[in-house]
């Protein structure tokens, strides 16, 4: 479990505007925007995008919504 104070300050590292909050779900923190899952091990979240779990139907990090230019579609 991540402390509420830490969780309040964490944002998705892939969000270029740093607005996307992370929410705790089982053994991971999940980006509220792109649904990328960052694993938590021994109470410590790993915010390394390359180690994160991609959302279903997302082939790679570049296909996440926050990585596409504005107006590029969904």
N, C-alpha and C positions, 0 to 999 in steps of 0.2 A: 504494500500500500504506500502510495506517495502522500506526503503531508499536504493538507489543504493549502497551506501557505505557498509551498513550492508549485503545486498544480495551478494556482491562481496566476503565477508569473510565467509559466511555460507557454510557449507558442510553437507552432509547427515550423521547423527550420526551413522548409521549402516554400513557405508563404512569403512572397517577395515584399509584402507590406507588413508582415508580422502581426496580423490581426487574428489569424486562425488559432483558436484555443484548442487545447488538448483535453480529452476527457478520459477518465480511467475506466477500463473495461477488462476484467479478469487480470491477465498477466501482461497487459499492454496499455499504452496511452494511444488514443485514437484521435487523429485530426478531425475536427468537426467539419472541415471543408472538404478535404480530399479523401478522407477515410483511411489514410495510411496508418499502419499500426506499428508503433515503436515498442519493442519488448521491454519489460521490466524484469531485471534479474537481481535477486537479493535486495529488493527494495530500491534499486537504482535504475532509472530509465535510461535507455540507450537512444539518443536522438540522432544517430548516424543514419541518414536516409538510405544508404546502400545496404544496411543491415535490417531495414524495416520490412514489414510484410505488406505487399501491395494489395489493394482492394480487388475483389473479384472483377474479372473482365478488364483488368488494366495490365497491359503487357510489360511496361517498364516505367521508370520514374518520369520520363519525358512525356508520358501520356496523361499524367495527373492534371486536373483542372488548373492548379496554380502554376503549372509550367507552360501552359499554352498562352499565346498572346491574346489580349482582349479581342473579342469578336471572332475568334477562331472556331466557334461552334462548341458543342457540348461533348 
